[in-house]
Amino acid sequence: MQVNLASTGFEALEKIKKQDYAFILMDLGLPDMKGQAVCEAILRWQKQEGRPLSCIAALSAQLTPAERQACFEAGMQKAYEKPLKREYLEELFELRLSRSE
């Protein structure tokens, strides 16, 4: 497994056009765009191009119920609070495996 980092929403959008990603952990507090907007753009592009859809999960220091709902409306499968925990990754792997069966 390879891990790539993007510091901005724009950078994430550029990376997704060069490589397919099974998982994306999306910080909601990016400096240039909201994580939900980046998620919507990624999924829209993947659908338009016939690419496999990434399993996208939000990662935020603090998630309000409204933010969590906005994440799901944007197409994210999960929304987690920092710090990142092993259980979150295990849950994402299980989710991805169930989608591919």
PLY file of the C-alpha trace (Angstrom):
ply
format ascii 1.0
element vertex 101
property float x
property float y
property float z
element edge 100
property int vertex1
property int vertex2
end_header
0.00 0.00 0.00
1.24 3.46 -0.89
0.32 6.66 0.95
0.27 10.08 -0.72
-0.35 13.42 0.93
-2.00 16.54 -0.41
-1.83 19.83 1.50
-4.64 21.56 -0.36
-7.87 20.67 -2.09
-6.39 21.68 -5.43
-3.44 19.37 -4.89
-5.79 16.49 -4.00
-7.76 17.05 -7.22
-4.57 17.00 -9.27
-3.36 13.78 -7.63
-6.65 11.98 -8.21
-6.35 12.66 -11.95
-2.99 10.90 -12.08
-3.74 7.82 -9.97
-6.70 5.83 -8.65
-7.02 5.71 -4.88
-8.96 3.04 -2.99
-9.14 5.24 0.13
-9.01 8.94 0.78
-8.87 10.47 4.25
-10.13 14.01 3.70
-9.32 16.73 6.20
-12.25 19.10 6.39
-10.05 22.07 7.24
-7.98 22.44 4.08
-6.53 25.92 3.49
-8.14 26.50 0.09
-11.43 24.54 0.04
-13.79 22.69 2.33
-13.19 18.96 2.40
-16.80 18.33 1.39
-16.33 20.37 -1.80
-13.15 18.46 -2.64
-14.99 15.16 -2.10
-17.82 16.22 -4.41
-15.33 17.28 -7.09
-13.37 14.03 -6.83
-16.44 11.82 -7.07
-17.87 13.89 -9.94
-14.61 13.60 -11.87
-14.30 9.86 -11.19
-17.86 9.27 -12.46
-17.36 11.42 -15.57
-14.13 9.63 -16.43
-15.44 6.14 -15.64
-12.81 5.71 -12.92
-13.28 3.54 -9.82
-14.89 5.53 -7.00
-12.69 6.10 -3.97
-13.87 5.31 -0.47
-13.67 8.78 1.10
-13.80 9.46 4.83
-13.74 12.81 6.61
-11.15 13.49 9.27
-11.61 16.53 11.48
-10.55 17.85 14.86
-14.18 18.41 15.78
-17.26 17.16 13.98
-20.61 18.76 14.67
-23.75 16.86 13.69
-24.25 19.36 10.84
-20.72 18.83 9.53
-21.12 15.06 9.73
-24.35 15.30 7.72
-22.68 17.57 5.15
-19.93 14.96 4.74
-22.45 12.24 3.95
-24.34 14.53 1.57
-21.04 15.21 -0.24
-20.60 11.47 -0.81
-18.25 10.53 2.01
-18.81 7.08 3.46
-17.55 7.86 6.97
-16.71 10.84 9.15
-14.14 10.56 11.95
-12.70 12.84 14.60
-8.95 13.17 15.02
-6.76 11.58 16.08
-6.77 8.87 13.44
-7.27 5.48 15.07
-6.52 1.99 13.88
-10.22 1.09 14.24
-11.11 3.76 11.68
-8.77 2.22 9.11
-10.07 -1.28 9.82
-13.62 -0.03 9.34
-12.69 1.56 6.00
-11.02 -1.64 4.78
-14.13 -3.64 5.70
-16.34 -1.10 3.95
-14.21 -1.20 0.80
-14.18 -4.99 0.76
-17.96 -5.16 1.12
-18.38 -2.72 -1.80
-16.22 -4.84 -4.11
-18.03 -8.13 -3.42
0 1
1 2
2 3
3 4
4 5
5 6
6 7
7 8
8 9
9 10
10 11
11 12
12 13
13 14
14 15
15 16
16 17
17 18
18 19
19 20
20 21
21 22
22 23
23 24
24 25
25 26
26 27
27 28
28 29
29 30
30 31
31 32
32 33
33 34
34 35
35 36
36 37
37 38
38 39
39 40
40 41
41 42
42 43
43 44
44 45
45 46
46 47
47 48
48 49
49 50
50 51
51 52
52 53
53 54
54 55
55 56
56 57
57 58
58 59
59 60
60 61
61 62
62 63
63 64
64 65
65 66
66 67
67 68
68 69
69 70
70 71
71 72
72 73
73 74
74 75
75 76
76 77
77 78
78 79
79 80
80 81
81 82
82 83
83 84
84 85
85 86
86 87
87 88
88 89
89 90
90 91
91 92
92 93
93 94
94 95
95 96
96 97
97 98
98 99
99 100
